[in-house]
Amino acid sequence: PWFNKAKTYIEENIKTTEAFVNMHLPQVKVARPQATYLVWLDFSRLKVDPEVLHQKLLAAGVVLKRGSDFGAAGANFQRMNVGCARSVLLEALGRIKTAIGNL
């Protein structure tokens, strides 16, 4: 039972992320995970240097995993862990929104 509850909670966090990004960050695309709680965010439409973006996110208090750590094709992506309390997720999403607004 606890595993099913955890899966449901994580699925709701994925949906929350998708809805937030669609509403507040339309230039960012969410790549839905297939079997995990790690969501890929595609920032390529921002046309900003990936390292500049990463530093802005860090300055906003959000630590995401650089996509470039997984190969050159991932340069404009950042990986986000959504396996957390929803309040933490919403705080992080709000900080991402602020960081992008300051580019």
C-alpha positions in Angstrom: 0.0 0.0 0.0 2.7 2.5 0.8 4.4 2.0 -2.6 1.2 2.7 -4.4 0.7 5.8 -2.4 4.2 7.0 -3.1 3.7 6.3 -6.9 0.4 8.3 -6.8 2.0 11.2 -5.0 5.0 11.3 -7.4 2.6 11.2 -10.4 0.7 14.2 -8.9 4.0 16.0 -8.5 4.8 15.3 -12.2 1.4 16.7 -13.1 1.9 19.7 -10.9 5.3 20.4 -12.5 3.7 20.1 -16.0 0.9 22.4 -15.1 3.1 25.0 -13.5 5.6 25.0 -16.4 2.8 25.2 -19.0 1.2 28.2 -17.1 4.2 30.1 -15.9 7.1 29.0 -18.1 5.7 28.3 -21.6 9.2 28.6 -23.1 10.3 25.6 -21.1 9.3 22.0 -22.0 8.8 19.2 -19.6 10.0 15.7 -20.6 7.8 13.3 -18.6 9.7 10.5 -16.9 8.9 6.9 -17.9 9.7 5.1 -14.7 11.3 7.5 -12.2 10.8 10.8 -10.3 13.4 12.7 -12.3 11.9 15.2 -14.7 13.9 16.7 -17.6 13.3 20.4 -18.2 14.2 21.6 -21.7 15.4 25.3 -21.7 16.6 25.4 -25.3 13.9 27.9 -26.3 15.4 30.5 -23.9 18.5 30.8 -26.2 20.7 31.4 -23.2 24.1 29.8 -22.5 23.4 26.6 -20.4 26.1 27.6 -17.8 24.6 31.1 -17.4 21.2 29.4 -16.8 22.6 27.0 -14.3 24.3 29.8 -12.4 21.1 31.8 -12.3 19.2 28.8 -11.0 21.9 28.2 -8.3 21.7 31.9 -7.3 17.9 31.4 -6.9 18.5 28.5 -4.6 17.6 25.7 -7.0 20.1 22.9 -7.6 19.3 20.9 -10.7 21.5 18.4 -12.5 23.0 19.7 -15.7 22.0 17.8 -18.8 25.4 18.2 -20.2 26.7 15.9 -17.5 24.9 13.1 -19.5 26.4 14.2 -22.9 26.6 17.1 -25.3 23.0 16.6 -26.5 21.7 17.4 -23.0 23.3 20.9 -22.8 20.0 22.8 -22.8 18.4 20.4 -20.3 18.3 20.4 -16.5 17.1 17.4 -14.5 14.8 18.0 -11.5 13.9 15.6 -8.7 10.1 15.7 -8.1 10.1 13.0 -5.5 9.7 15.5 -2.6 7.0 17.2 -0.6 4.7 19.2 -2.9 5.4 22.4 -0.9 9.2 22.0 -1.7 8.4 21.3 -5.3 6.2 24.5 -5.6 8.9 26.5 -3.9 11.5 25.3 -6.4 9.3 25.9 -9.4 8.6 29.5 -8.1 12.4 30.0 -7.8 12.9 28.7 -11.3 10.3 31.1 -12.6 12.0 34.0 -10.8 15.5 33.0 -12.1 14.2 32.8 -15.7 12.5 36.1 -15.3 15.9 37.6 -14.4 17.6 36.5 -17.5 
